[in-house]
Amino acid sequence: MAAKIRKGDRVRVLAGKDVGKEGRVISVFPEKGRVLVEGVHRVKRHEKVRPAKGRSGQEGGIVTTELPVDLSNVTLICGVCGPTRVGFKIDDEGVKSRICRKCESEL
């Protein structure tokens, strides 16, 4: 089954605290229905110092990281016409590809 949103796609956030932000998809978790988007849903975590024997351990402090966003809260951005829905098209050779629903260009 072809996925509508894949790693490397540009997406825009439709809902939540980061509404309107755009970013590139870092990874997709299809079993959970979530995507990790660069620069979106950033949180700060307080990390404890963890010394390791013989090598440098994890440093402590405040670390900023991204958390996954639900797939229903993002939309794909077409390079030609902007935010759009995704459709599928099967060509004469039987190859399935993603297309933009507005301008019908291949994504």
C-alpha positions, -999 to 999 in steps of 0.1 A, spaced: 0 0 0 14 34 -9 16 60 18 2 95 13 30 111 34 65 99 32 99 107 46 114 138 30 80 154 21 73 190 30 42 194 52 21 221 69 6 217 103 -32 222 104 -40 219 141 -23 222 175 2 247 190 23 248 159 -5 255 134 7 271 101 43 259 106 60 240 77 87 214 78 103 184 63 92 149 75 120 132 94 103 98 98 68 82 96 52 58 121 23 43 101 13 18 128 8 47 152 -6 71 125 21 98 134 49 117 117 80 134 130 84 168 114 115 189 116 110 221 137 75 212 148 61 201 182 95 209 199 97 202 237 123 206 263 134 177 284 156 178 315 184 152 311 203 138 340 241 133 338 249 97 331 286 88 336 298 58 316 328 36 324 358 42 301 341 67 278 323 100 280 287 96 291 256 116 285 258 152 295 231 167 316 210 198 309 180 209 290 176 192 256 152 204 229 137 176 207 108 170 184 78 148 192 56 130 166 25 148 153 -7 130 143 -11 124 105 -45 140 105 -29 173 117 -6 177 87 -11 182 49 13 177 21 26 208 2 28 206 -36 58 224 -51 35 240 -77 3 250 -59 9 248 -22 -10 228 4 -31 200 -12 -46 166 -8 -29 135 -22 -44 113 -49 -30 82 -67 -27 75 -104 -18 42 -121 0 47 -155 -1 24 -185 27 2 -172 9 -4 -139 31 19 -118 12 37 -90 23 73 -82 11 101 -60 -4 132 -76 -16 166 -64 -54 168 -64 -53 205 -74 -29 207 -103 -25 169 -109 13 171 -110 33 142 -97 46 145 -62 
